[in-house]
């Protein structure tokens, strides 16, 4: 398991923004809500699952716990394709209500660093 010290999350919102990655960094790319039967920017269950940053962060922890991925000390979230980037910020700062117990784990284990 990564350390019990909160893990910084860097959020990328500008397509030209570059952040150095190293072996201790996990990368999450949030896809655009497009391409399967609804208007661009509309949200459906499938799109919501692919862009739920709290669920994706929890999955990183679980994958490491199960020895499916190496340890990481920081996370970079690429949200450049997401129409509502503010929702990602709200999820990472605890401004959205918790939907599951995993959200409380994520709130304890991660913080928005930039």
C-alpha positions in Angstrom: 0.0 0.0 0.0 1.3 3.5 -0.7 2.3 5.3 2.5 -0.4 6.5 4.9 0.8 10.1 4.2 -1.8 11.8 1.9 -0.8 11.5 -1.8 -0.7 14.7 -3.9 -2.8 14.8 -7.0 -1.9 17.3 -9.8 -4.8 18.1 -12.1 -4.0 19.0 -15.7 -6.7 21.2 -17.3 -4.9 22.9 -20.2 -4.0 20.8 -23.2 -0.5 22.3 -23.5 0.3 21.9 -19.8 3.2 19.6 -19.3 3.9 17.8 -16.0 7.0 15.6 -15.6 6.2 11.9 -14.9 8.5 9.5 -13.2 8.3 5.9 -11.9 6.6 7.1 -8.7 3.8 8.8 -10.5 0.5 7.2 -11.5 -1.3 8.8 -14.4 -5.1 8.9 -14.9 -6.6 10.2 -18.2 -10.2 11.2 -18.0 -11.9 10.8 -21.4 -14.4 13.1 -23.1 -18.1 12.3 -22.8 -18.5 11.5 -26.5 -18.8 8.9 -29.1 -21.5 6.4 -28.2 -25.0 7.7 -28.9 -25.4 11.0 -27.1 -24.5 14.6 -27.7 -20.9 15.6 -26.8 -20.9 16.9 -23.2 -24.0 15.0 -22.2 -23.4 12.5 -19.4 -24.6 8.9 -19.3 -23.8 6.0 -16.9 -20.9 4.8 -19.0 -19.3 8.2 -19.2 -19.9 8.9 -15.5 -18.0 5.7 -14.6 -15.1 6.6 -16.9 -14.7 10.1 -15.4 -15.4 9.4 -11.7 -12.0 10.5 -10.4 -12.7 9.3 -6.9 -13.5 5.8 -8.1 -10.4 5.8 -10.3 -8.1 6.9 -7.4 -9.6 4.2 -5.2 -8.9 1.7 -8.0 -5.2 2.8 -8.0 -5.0 2.0 -4.3 -6.7 -1.3 -4.7 -4.5 -2.3 -7.6 -1.4 -1.6 -5.6 -2.9 -3.5 -2.5 -3.4 -6.5 -4.8 0.1 -6.3 -6.2 -1.3 -5.4 -9.7 0.7 -2.1 -9.9 3.8 -0.7 -8.3 3.7 1.8 -5.4 3.2 5.5 -6.3 3.8 8.7 -4.4 1.8 11.1 -6.5 -0.9 11.1 -9.1 -1.4 13.2 -12.2 -5.0 13.5 -13.5 -5.3 14.6 -17.1 -8.7 16.3 -17.3 -8.1 18.2 -20.5 -10.8 16.3 -22.4 -13.5 16.7 -19.8 -16.2 19.3 -20.5 -16.9 20.0 -16.8 -13.5 20.2 -15.2 -14.9 22.0 -12.2 -16.7 18.8 -11.2 -13.3 17.1 -11.1 -12.0 19.8 -8.8 -15.1 19.5 -6.6 -14.6 15.8 -6.3 -11.0 16.1 -5.4 -11.6 18.8 -2.8 -14.5 17.0 -1.0 -17.1 19.5 -2.2 -19.3 16.8 -3.8 -21.2 14.4 -1.4 -19.7 11.0 -0.9 -21.4 8.4 -3.0 -19.7 5.3 -1.5 -17.3 4.3 1.3 -14.5 4.5 -1.3 -15.0 8.3 -1.4 -14.0 8.6 2.2 -10.9 6.5 1.7 -9.9 8.7 -1.3 -10.5 11.9 0.9 -8.1 10.5 3.5 -5.5 9.3 1.1 -5.3 12.0 -1.6 -5.3 15.8 -1.8 -5.4 18.2 -4.7 -1.9 19.7 -4.9 -2.2 21.7 -8.2 
